[in-house]
Amino acid sequence: MERISLYTDVDNLAEIFNMDRTTKEYQGLYMLISQESTITLCETEEVAVQNQLFETIAPDLTSGNFVINYRTEEQDFLNPPFRTNLHHHFEDKRTVLFSYDCEQVNKAKSKTGLLMAGVGEETETYLKLNFKKEFFRASKILTIGTTFNQYQDFKPFILPFFELIINEPYLFKPDRNDWKINEYIENNFKPLMRTLLEKIQNKVNILINTYVDDRDDIKLSFPFYSHEFQKEKGNGFQPLYDLCSEFLNELLGHERYKLWLVISPQSRKARHDRYILTNYQYIESGAGLSYFDDNGTFTNRGDAIHLYSIMHDEARKELIPSVINNIQTKVIDIVKQTHPDRIFGIENGDSYFLKFT
């Protein structure tokens, strides 16, 4: 992803260029639209140049490193008033939309995983992508034990999303055998998901990659593996998938999500880094995403959690594409070949980022 796909009306650009240019917010927003984004005006060229505001922004658009396109005739869905399911029209789910139709934007914000802004709200979107920092960074560090002590501490920094990918080998089974699994899940998986999904009203894809060793003694000691299921139906981890489904049904309703679950059989076939990946951001916690023991005591021994948005050029261009490629080729494809019974949700087809069919 070389640049962010940014769709905007002329009015929104005029609002940006009318800001106080000495402020850090303007300088950051200018960098977003000129250096990090490919701009598509929501009007055709014929209509855009007739907008009386166009001549006021034309000098700025020709003086920087802008990449500008005009709406095609086939993109008439960009004509306000647009519907709140506008996201279905964007193939790239990491798109940002600025529109003068503030009324529809405000209606759609809570019903879509798109980052959207009405006229005068462009800075708000920039600050979300910048994790509310004064200087252009597009990154944030949470120090474990100081600025991060509970899952709710993620809440201020979670951006909208259509797709949620979680990679955590020990999300359901700790790397020790003296903890009670049910309590461990209650203290980690469930509050993590509640925090991530708290504001979600749109339909989402949820993909969870985890790990349970293929040794019989390990599997049979895991309460969400069924030898009977494996023997009769060939899917011994169905109880784990059911646990996730039942929890998400209560949290979201069964029509608001699709779930994929991949359970790697060996540690070498699982990705080591623990992370959360969505449309607009990447969150990495090197020491793991399970921070509590079975008694609810904060036990994580890590030092920091690193957050990046797609506005961070190295994360967007190199890191996130590599993460997606690795989870596809080194986990999903391999597990599908060697242990297909450990992949659940294939009937959902492919997700936005990953292929299961």
Phi, psi and chi 1 to 4 in degrees:
 res  aa     phi    psi   chi1   chi2   chi3   chi4
   1 MET       -   95.6 -174.2 -177.1 -176.4      -
   2 GLU   -66.7  -48.0 -173.5   63.3   24.7      -
   3 ARG  -135.5  157.2  -71.8 -170.3  174.6 -144.2
   4 ILE   -72.0  139.3  -62.3  167.8      -      -
   5 SER   -82.2  111.1  -63.3      -      -      -
   6 LEU  -117.6  117.0  172.8   63.7      -      -
   7 TYR  -101.7  131.5  -72.9   76.2      -      -
   8 THR  -148.9  149.9  179.1      -      -      -
   9 ASP   -84.8  159.4  -72.9  -45.8      -      -
  10 VAL   -57.5  -37.9  170.1      -      -      -
  11 ASP   -60.8  -38.6  -56.3   58.6      -      -
  12 ASN   -67.7  -41.2  -60.3   91.5      -      -
  13 LEU   -64.8  -38.8  -68.2  178.5      -      -
  14 ALA   -62.8  -37.6      -      -      -      -
  15 GLU   -63.4  -42.2 -177.7   75.7   14.3      -
  16 ILE   -64.3  -48.3  -66.8  171.1      -      -
  17 PHE   -70.7  -11.2  -69.3  130.6      -      -
  18 ASN   -91.3   -1.6 -163.7   42.1      -      -
  19 MET   -71.1  162.7  -68.1  173.5   61.2      -
  20 ASP   -65.8  113.8 -180.0   -9.3      -      -
  21 ARG   -78.3   -2.7  -58.7 -166.4  176.8 -163.8
  22 THR   -89.8   -8.4   64.6      -      -      -
  23 THR   -81.9  153.3   64.0      -      -      -
  24 LYS   -65.9  -31.5  -66.1  -67.0 -170.8  -64.9
  25 GLU   -65.1  -43.1  -72.4   83.0    1.5      -
  26 TYR   -65.0  -45.0  171.3   78.6      -      -
  27 GLN   -61.5  -39.8  -66.3  165.6   14.0      -
  28 GLY   -69.5  -43.0      -      -      -      -
  29 LEU   -64.7  -38.6 -168.5   48.5      -      -
  30 TYR   -62.4  -41.0 -178.6   84.3      -      -
  31 MET   -64.5  -38.9 -175.2  174.9  -68.6      -
  32 LEU   -58.7  -49.1  167.6   63.1      -      -
  33 ILE   -81.1  -24.5   63.6  175.5      -      -
  34 SER   -96.8  -36.8   65.6      -      -      -
  35 GLN  -103.1  -34.5  -57.9  -73.1  -26.1      -
  36 GLU  -106.7   -5.4  -50.8  -60.2  -23.5      -
  37 SER  -126.2  151.3  -59.6      -      -      -
  38 THR  -101.4  118.8  -65.0      -      -      -
  39 ILE   -91.4  129.9  -67.5  176.5      -      -
  40 THR  -117.4  115.6  -60.5      -      -      -
  41 LEU   -69.5  137.7  -66.4  176.6      -      -
  42 CYS   -74.2   -0.1  -66.9      -      -      -
  43 GLU  -112.1  156.5  -59.4   91.5  -10.2      -
  44 THR   -66.1  163.1   61.8      -      -      -
  45 GLU   -60.2  -39.8 -176.6  173.9    8.7      -
  46 GLU   -61.0  -43.1  179.6 -178.4    3.0      -
  47 VAL   -74.8  -40.5  172.6      -      -      -
  48 ALA   -61.0  -45.3      -      -      -      -
  49 VAL   -70.2  -17.3  -62.7      -      -      -
  50 GLN   -83.9  -13.6  -67.7  176.1   -3.4      -
  51 ASN   -65.8  128.9 -172.6  -40.2      -      -
  52 GLN   -63.5  -19.1   60.8 -178.6   -3.5      -
  53 LEU   -82.5  -14.9  -67.0  172.5      -      -
  54 PHE   -62.1  -41.7 -173.8   82.3      -      -
  55 GLU   -68.4  -21.1   62.9 -178.7   35.7      -
  56 THR   -77.8  -24.2   68.7      -      -      -
  57 ILE  -101.2  -16.5   67.8  172.3      -      -
  58 ALA   -55.6  -43.7      -      -      -      -
  59 PRO   -60.8  -37.6  -24.9   35.5      -      -
  60 ASP   -68.6  -40.1  -72.4  -66.9      -      -
  61 LEU   -67.9  -24.2  -66.8  179.2      -      -
  62 THR   -96.6   -4.4   56.6      -      -      -
  63 SER  -100.1  -11.9   63.0      -      -      -
  64 GLY  -114.8 -159.7      -      -      -      -
  65 ASN   -98.1   40.5 -168.5   29.6      -      -
  66 PHE   -74.4  145.8  -69.9   90.4      -      -
  67 VAL  -116.7  113.6  177.2      -      -      -
  68 ILE  -119.7  131.4  -54.3  -70.4      -      -
  69 ASN  -124.5  164.7  -61.0  -49.7      -      -
  70 TYR  -114.7  152.1  -66.4   91.8      -      -
  71 ARG   -59.8  139.3 -165.0 -157.1   83.4 -164.6
  72 THR   -87.5  166.7   64.4      -      -      -
  73 GLU   -61.4  -31.5  -66.6  -66.7  -16.4      -
  74 GLU   -72.3  -12.9  -68.9   74.1   24.9      -
  75 GLN   -99.0   37.3  -66.3  173.9  -48.2      -
  76 ASP   -68.2   -9.6   58.0   -4.2      -      -
  77 PHE   -63.8  -14.2   60.8   84.6      -      -
  78 LEU   -80.7   -6.7  -69.6  167.0      -      -
  79 ASN   -72.7  118.0  -80.3  -29.1      -      -
  80 PRO   -66.6  152.9  -21.3   34.7      -      -
  81 PRO   -79.7  122.5   28.2  -31.8      -      -
  82 PHE   -88.7  163.5   50.6   76.3      -      -
  83 ARG   -82.6  159.9  -64.2 -177.0  179.8 -179.5
  84 THR   -73.3  -10.1   54.6      -      -      -
  85 ASN   -96.7   29.7   66.1  -12.3      -      -
  86 LEU   -55.0  -28.4 -178.5   69.4      -      -
  87 HIS   -60.8  -23.6   57.1  -85.7      -      -
  88 HIS   -63.4  -22.6  -69.7  -57.1      -      -
  89 HIS   -84.4  -15.0  -64.4  -76.6      -      -
  90 PHE   -96.3  116.2  -68.3  114.1      -      -
  91 GLU   -65.8  -37.6 -177.3  176.5  -14.2      -
  92 ASP   -89.0  109.7 -176.5   -2.5      -      -
  93 LYS   -78.9    5.0  -56.9  -55.9 -179.1 -175.7
  94 ARG  -101.0   16.8  -63.2  162.0  -68.6 -173.2
  95 THR   -69.3  146.2  -66.4      -      -      -
  96 VAL  -113.3  137.2  176.4      -      -      -
  97 LEU  -123.6  124.4  173.8   67.3      -      -
  98 PHE  -109.0  134.2  -67.3  165.4      -      -
  99 SER  -145.2  149.0  172.5      -      -      -
 100 TYR   -78.6  -11.1   70.3   79.3      -      -
 101 ASP   -82.3   75.1 -169.2  -10.4      -      -
 102 CYS   -61.4  -35.1  -60.8      -      -      -
 103 GLU   -62.2  -47.1 -178.1  177.7   -6.0      -
 104 GLN   -69.9  -35.3  -75.0  -59.4  102.2      -
 105 VAL   -60.4  -45.7  164.9      -      -      -
 106 ASN   -65.7  -32.3  -71.3  -31.7      -      -
 107 LYS   -71.0  -37.0  -72.3  179.8 -179.1  178.7
 108 ALA   -82.8  -24.1      -      -      -      -
 109 LYS   -53.0  -42.4  -84.0 -177.0  179.6  178.9
 110 SER   -85.5   -3.7   63.2      -      -      -
 111 LYS  -117.4    5.3  -61.0  178.0 -178.0  178.9
 112 THR  -140.3  156.4  175.8      -      -      -
 113 GLY   -88.1    9.5      -      -      -      -
 114 LEU   -83.2  146.6  -78.8  178.8      -      -
 115 LEU   -82.6  121.4  -85.1  172.5      -      -
 116 MET  -134.0  154.2  -48.8  173.8   73.7      -
 117 ALA  -149.3  139.0      -      -      -      -
 118 GLY   -88.3  179.0      -      -      -      -
 119 VAL   -61.1  128.1  173.6      -      -      -
 120 GLY    92.3   -6.6      -      -      -      -
 121 GLU  -108.4    6.7  -60.9  174.6  -21.6      -
 122 GLU   -61.6  -40.1  -58.6   83.8    6.1      -
 123 THR   -63.7  -36.1  -57.8      -      -      -
 124 GLU   -59.0  -43.4  174.9 -172.7  -32.6      -
 125 THR   -65.9  -43.2  -61.6      -      -      -
 126 TYR   -58.1  -44.5  159.2   70.7      -      -
 127 LEU   -66.0  -32.0  -70.3  173.9      -      -
 128 LYS   -64.5  -46.5  -72.8  179.5  179.8  178.8
 129 LEU   -67.1  -22.1  -72.8  166.5      -      -
 130 ASN   -99.9   10.3 -156.8   36.8      -      -
 131 PHE    52.3   36.8  -60.2  112.2      -      -
 132 LYS    64.8   19.6  -56.9  178.2 -178.0  178.6
 133 LYS   -80.9  153.2  -74.8 -176.3  173.5  -69.8
 134 GLU   -72.9  -41.1 -179.0  179.7   -0.4      -
 135 PHE   -97.6  153.1  -64.3   95.3      -      -
 136 PHE   -65.2  111.2 -173.0   99.2      -      -
 137 ARG  -132.0  -45.5  -69.3  -91.1  179.5   84.1
 138 ALA    60.1   27.0      -      -      -      -
 139 SER  -147.0  160.5   64.4      -      -      -
 140 LYS  -153.6  141.4  173.1   75.5  177.0  176.9
 141 ILE  -115.9  128.0  -66.7  176.4      -      -
 142 LEU  -105.8  123.6  -61.8  177.1      -      -
 143 THR   -87.0  118.6  -55.9      -      -      -
 144 ILE   -66.1  127.9  -64.5  174.7      -      -
 145 GLY    94.4  -10.8      -      -      -      -
 146 THR  -122.5  -71.8  -56.2      -      -      -
 147 THR   -92.0   -5.2   52.6      -      -      -
 148 PHE  -134.0  115.4 -175.8   90.1      -      -
 149 ASN  -132.6  -10.7  -68.1  -74.6      -      -
 150 GLN  -155.3  160.5   57.1 -178.4  -22.3      -
 151 TYR   -60.8  -30.2  -71.3  107.0      -      -
 152 GLN   -62.1  -18.8  -78.5  -71.1  -48.7      -
 153 ASP   -69.2  -13.9  -68.1  -27.4      -      -
 154 PHE   -73.0  -27.6  -82.6  135.7      -      -
 155 LYS   -51.3  -45.8 -175.1  177.7  176.3 -179.7
 156 PRO   -66.0  -12.7  -18.7   32.6      -      -
 157 PHE  -115.0    5.4  -50.5  107.5      -      -
 158 ILE   -84.5  121.4  -59.3  -60.7      -      -
 159 LEU   -89.4  161.9  -60.8  173.5      -      -
 160 PRO   -57.8  155.5  -20.9   32.4      -      -
 161 PHE  -158.0  155.1   58.2   83.4      -      -
 162 PHE  -101.8  -28.4  -66.3  105.0      -      -
 163 GLU  -130.9  133.0 -178.0  136.8  -51.4      -
 164 LEU  -124.8  115.2  171.4   65.7      -      -
 165 ILE  -112.5  125.5  -60.0  174.1      -      -
 166 ILE  -119.4  125.1  -61.7  175.5      -      -
 167 ASN  -116.3  110.1 -170.7   75.0      -      -
 168 GLU  -151.2  102.6  169.0   51.4   82.0      -
 169 PRO   -56.1  -30.7  -24.9   34.3      -      -
 170 TYR  -111.4   33.6  -56.6  108.3      -      -
 171 LEU   -67.9  -35.7 -172.6   60.8      -      -
 172 PHE  -112.2  -22.0  -59.1  102.7      -      -
 173 LYS  -133.8  116.2 -172.8 -178.5 -174.2  -52.3
 174 PRO   -68.2  165.7   26.1  -34.0      -      -
 175 ASP   -85.2   28.5   58.6  -10.1      -      -
 176 ARG  -145.9  159.2   49.9 -170.3  -61.8  168.5
 177 ASN  -106.6    1.3  -62.5  -40.4      -      -
 178 ASP  -100.8   10.0   56.9  -20.6      -      -
 179 TRP  -101.8  148.0  -72.1   -3.2      -      -
 180 LYS   -79.6  121.9  -61.8  174.4 -177.1  176.3
 181 ILE   -62.2  -46.3  -59.8  -63.9      -      -
 182 ASN   -59.7  -44.1  -75.8  -73.2      -      -
 183 GLU   -68.7  -36.7  -74.1   81.0   -7.3      -
 184 TYR   -60.1  -44.0  176.2   78.8      -      -
 185 ILE   -66.4  -39.9  -69.7  173.3      -      -
 186 GLU   -61.7  -32.7  -71.7  -69.3  -27.9      -
 187 ASN   -91.7  -10.2  -67.9  -31.0      -      -
 188 ASN  -126.7  -71.8  -68.8  -75.2      -      -
 189 PHE   -54.5  -48.8  167.7   69.4      -      -
 190 LYS   -69.3  -47.4  -69.1 -173.5  177.6 -178.5
 191 PRO   -66.9  -30.8   18.9  -30.5      -      -
 192 LEU   -61.2  -48.5  170.8   63.6      -      -
 193 MET   -67.0  -37.9  -61.9  -56.4  -70.2      -
 194 ARG   -60.3  -42.0  -70.6 -169.0 -170.7  102.3
 195 THR   -66.3  -46.5  -61.0      -      -      -
 196 LEU   -65.9  -34.3  -64.0  175.2      -      -
 197 LEU  -101.9    6.4  -62.6  168.0      -      -
 198 GLU   -58.7  -40.0 -177.2  172.3  -21.9      -
 199 LYS   -98.4    1.9  -63.1 -179.9 -179.1  179.6
 200 ILE   -78.0  124.9  -64.9  -63.1      -      -
 201 GLN  -117.4  -17.0  -64.1 -175.0   33.8      -
 202 ASN   -85.3  167.4   52.9  -76.9      -      -
 203 LYS   -74.4  137.6 -169.9  170.0 -177.1  176.7
 204 VAL  -130.1  151.8  -65.8      -      -      -
 205 ASN   -93.3  131.5  -67.2  -27.1      -      -
 206 ILE  -123.2  120.7  -59.7  172.0      -      -
 207 LEU  -123.2  122.7  -56.7   97.1      -      -
 208 ILE  -119.3  124.3  -59.9  172.7      -      -
 209 ASN  -112.5  122.9  -57.6  -76.6      -      -
 210 THR  -141.5 -167.2 -168.8      -      -      -
 211 TYR  -149.5  130.9  156.6   68.5      -      -
 212 VAL  -138.8  124.0  177.7      -      -      -
 213 ASP   -57.7  147.4 -164.7  -78.1      -      -
 214 ASP   -81.1   -3.1 -157.9   37.0      -      -
 215 ARG   -63.6  139.0  -74.2  166.9   44.0 -164.8
 216 ASP   -60.0  -40.9  -74.1  -18.7      -      -
 217 ASP   -65.8  -32.9   59.3  -34.8      -      -
 218 ILE   -72.2  -48.1  -61.4  -64.5      -      -
 219 LYS   -61.4  -45.3  -70.0 -173.4  -64.1 -175.5
 220 LEU   -72.1  -18.5  -65.8  174.5      -      -
 221 SER   -88.0   -7.4   66.5      -      -      -
 222 PHE   -88.9  120.9 -177.4   60.0      -      -
 223 PRO   -67.1  -13.1   22.6  -32.8      -      -
 224 PHE  -108.4   26.3  -63.4  100.0      -      -
 225 TYR  -118.5  135.4  175.7   84.4      -      -
 226 SER  -120.8  115.9  168.8      -      -      -
 227 HIS   -63.4  -35.1  179.3   69.7      -      -
 228 GLU   -66.0  -42.5  -72.4   71.0   24.1      -
 229 PHE   -61.5  -41.9  -90.7   72.6      -      -
 230 GLN   -64.9  -41.8 -176.4   64.9   34.3      -
 231 LYS   -70.0  -40.0 -176.3  177.1 -180.0 -179.6
 232 GLU   -88.7  -38.6  -64.9  176.1    9.4      -
 233 LYS  -121.7   -7.0  -58.9 -179.8 -179.7  179.6
 234 GLY    73.9   22.2      -      -      -      -
 235 ASN  -140.6   74.3   52.2    3.1      -      -
 236 GLY   -62.8  -22.8      -      -      -      -
 237 PHE   -93.3   15.1  -73.4   97.9      -      -
 238 GLN   -53.8  -39.6 -176.0   67.3   42.0      -
 239 PRO   -59.4  -32.8  -27.8   37.1      -      -
 240 LEU   -70.0  -42.5 -178.4   59.1      -      -
 241 TYR   -62.6  -39.8 -174.0   73.7      -      -
 242 ASP   -64.6  -39.7  -68.1  -18.3      -      -
 243 LEU   -57.1  -48.5  165.6   76.3      -      -
 244 CYS   -63.5  -44.9  -62.4      -      -      -
 245 SER   -62.8  -45.8  -62.6      -      -      -
 246 GLU   -64.1  -39.7  -69.7  166.1    8.2      -
 247 PHE   -64.8  -44.6  173.2   72.9      -      -
 248 LEU   -69.3  -32.0  -67.3  171.0      -      -
 249 ASN   -60.1  -43.3  -74.0  -15.5      -      -
 250 GLU   -69.0  -35.7  -65.5  176.0    3.6      -
 251 LEU   -78.8  -41.8 -167.3   63.3      -      -
 252 LEU  -117.1  -29.9  -62.3  174.6      -      -
 253 GLY    96.8  141.2      -      -      -      -
 254 HIS   -67.2  -16.6   71.9  -81.3      -      -
 255 GLU   -90.9   -3.1  -65.4 -177.1  -10.5      -
 256 ARG  -102.2    5.3  -65.4 -115.5  -38.6  -87.6
 257 TYR  -153.2  159.1   73.8   93.8      -      -
 258 LYS  -121.5  140.1  -69.0 -178.5  179.9  179.3
 259 LEU  -123.1  130.7  172.8   65.5      -      -
 260 TRP  -119.3  139.0  -68.3 -100.6      -      -
 261 LEU  -132.3  123.0  174.8   64.6      -      -
 262 VAL  -118.4  123.2 -178.1      -      -      -
 263 ILE  -115.7  100.9  -52.0  160.4      -      -
 264 SER   -66.0  141.2  -65.5      -      -      -
 265 PRO   -87.0  -21.4   30.7  -34.3      -      -
 266 GLN  -135.7  151.3  -71.7   93.8   30.9      -
 267 SER   -61.9  -32.6   57.9      -      -      -
 268 ARG   -71.4  -15.0   62.2 -177.2  176.4   83.3
 269 LYS   -99.6    6.1  -69.4 -173.0  177.8 -178.5
 270 ALA  -111.6  153.3      -      -      -      -
 271 ARG   -79.0  134.4  -59.1  -53.1  -65.2  157.5
 272 HIS   -74.6  -42.4  178.4  -88.8      -      -
 273 ASP   -65.3  137.7  -70.0   -6.3      -      -
 274 ARG   -97.8  126.4  -76.1   76.8  155.6  170.3
 275 TYR  -154.4  164.9   60.2   78.1      -      -
 276 ILE  -124.0  129.7  -63.6  165.5      -      -
 277 LEU  -128.3  129.5  174.8   64.7      -      -
 278 THR  -129.7 -172.8   71.5      -      -      -
 279 ASN   -52.7  -43.9  -49.6   34.5      -      -
 280 TYR  -113.3   -4.2  -64.2  107.7      -      -
 281 GLN  -153.1  163.1   66.5 -172.3  126.3      -
 282 TYR  -132.2  126.6  176.2   80.1      -      -
 283 ILE  -121.1  121.4  -57.6  171.4      -      -
 284 GLU  -118.5  130.2 -177.6  178.5   61.7      -
 285 SER  -127.3   97.5 -179.4      -      -      -
 286 GLY   -56.4  -34.1      -      -      -      -
 287 ALA   -89.2    3.3      -      -      -      -
 288 GLY   116.0  161.2      -      -      -      -
 289 LEU  -103.0   -0.5  -67.7  163.3      -      -
 290 SER  -101.1  104.6  -64.6      -      -      -
 291 TYR   -98.7   -8.3  -61.0   98.9      -      -
 292 PHE  -126.0  152.9  -60.3   89.4      -      -
 293 ASP   -86.9 -172.2   65.6   13.2      -      -
 294 ASP   -72.5  -11.1   55.4  -21.0      -      -
 295 ASN   -96.6   -1.1  -68.3  -43.6      -      -
 296 GLY    86.1   11.0      -      -      -      -
 297 THR   -82.9  134.5  -56.5      -      -      -
 298 PHE   -70.3  113.0 -167.3   83.9      -      -
 299 THR  -121.9   -2.3   60.6      -      -      -
 300 ASN   -60.1  131.3 -170.8  -77.9      -      -
 301 ARG   -98.5    9.6  -65.9  172.4  -65.8  173.2
 302 GLY   -78.1  172.2      -      -      -      -
 303 ASP  -108.1  -34.7  -66.4  -50.2      -      -
 304 ALA  -152.9  154.6      -      -      -      -
 305 ILE  -117.4  129.5  -59.6  167.2      -      -
 306 HIS  -108.3  129.2  -62.3  -96.8      -      -
 307 LEU  -117.4  135.8  -60.8   86.9      -      -
 308 TYR  -132.3  143.2  -58.5   91.1      -      -
 309 SER  -103.6  169.3   80.2      -      -      -
 310 ILE   -68.0   -8.0   60.2  169.0      -      -
 311 MET   -73.1  -17.9 -161.4  166.5   70.8      -
 312 HIS   -76.8  115.1 -168.9  -74.5      -      -
 313 ASP   -63.7  -40.8   61.7  -18.9      -      -
 314 GLU   -69.6  -36.9  -69.7  179.4  -34.5      -
 315 ALA   -64.7  -43.4      -      -      -      -
 316 ARG   -69.8  -43.8 -178.3 -179.9   71.4 -109.9
 317 LYS   -85.4  -32.4  -63.3  174.9 -177.0  178.2
 318 GLU  -118.8  -55.1  -61.0  175.9   25.5      -
 319 LEU   -64.3  -56.7  174.9   60.2      -      -
 320 ILE   -63.4  -44.8  -66.9  174.9      -      -
 321 PRO   -58.2  -38.2  -26.3   36.0      -      -
 322 SER   -66.8  -41.6  177.1      -      -      -
 323 VAL   -60.6  -46.2  166.9      -      -      -
 324 ILE   -64.2  -43.4  -67.2  172.7      -      -
 325 ASN   -62.8  -42.3  179.2   69.8      -      -
 326 ASN   -68.0  -41.6  -75.6  -23.0      -      -
 327 ILE   -68.4  -30.0 -156.2   71.6      -      -
 328 GLN   -73.3  -54.6  177.9   71.4   60.6      -
 329 THR   -82.5  -33.0   60.1      -      -      -
 330 LYS  -100.0   -9.1  -61.7 -178.1  179.1 -179.1
 331 VAL  -122.0  -68.7  178.3      -      -      -
 332 ILE   -60.5  -52.0  -66.1  173.3      -      -
 333 ASP   -61.7  -41.7  -67.7  -11.8      -      -
 334 ILE   -71.5  -45.9  -68.8  176.8      -      -
 335 VAL   -63.7  -36.1  174.4      -      -      -
 336 LYS   -63.2  -35.4 -172.2  176.4  178.6 -179.2
 337 GLN   -75.4  -41.7  -68.7  172.8    6.1      -
 338 THR   -98.9  -32.0   63.0      -      -      -
 339 HIS  -140.4   63.4  -64.8   75.4      -      -
 340 PRO   -59.8  -22.7   21.8  -33.3      -      -
 341 ASP   -70.0   -9.0   57.4  -52.1      -      -
 342 ARG   -97.4    8.1  -75.3  171.9  169.0 -104.3
 343 ILE  -114.2  120.9  -61.8 -177.1      -      -
 344 PHE  -115.3  145.1  -65.9   83.6      -      -
 345 GLY    99.2    7.1      -      -      -      -
 346 ILE   -58.4  -29.9  -71.8 -179.3      -      -
 347 GLU   -63.6  -15.5   66.7  -82.9    5.0      -
 348 ASN   -77.8   -8.7  -67.7  -37.8      -      -
 349 GLY    80.9 -153.0      -      -      -      -
 350 ASP   -88.0  151.7  -62.7  -26.8      -      -
 351 SER   -92.4 -172.1   73.0      -      -      -
 352 TYR   -66.5  -40.2  -66.0  126.0      -      -
 353 PHE  -100.8  -26.1  -69.2  131.5      -      -
 354 LEU  -125.2  151.2  -60.6  169.6      -      -
 355 LYS  -111.1  132.2  -65.4 -174.6 -180.0  -61.9
 356 PHE  -119.6  -12.8  -69.6   86.2      -      -
 357 THR   -99.2      -   58.2      -      -      -
